[in-house]
């Protein structure tokens, strides 16, 4: 199954994606990818803004992405997994921010 196949799970129509910094310029957005313990590259997505804040911290930069655009994101910068609503441990949250 493709990492961008959202038909197998009940994905919301839009997701909140952690990024490296706050910006109002879409061309400057940089997704913050995570590396799993087994070395795969994952993009974290959140089904609601309150979940992103609870799981990543209130100061985590983010952007809103229509779920259907995950495929285009994958084509631009390939990843192996999409992980939804993952709790990031407090000690690992600094790694989400630039």
Protein Blocks (a to p, Z undefined) as FASTA:
>chain_A
ZZklcklpccdfbdcdddfbdcfbfklpccdddddfkopacddddfbfklmmmmnojklc
cddddfklmmmmmmmmgcfbdcehiacdfklmmmmpZZ
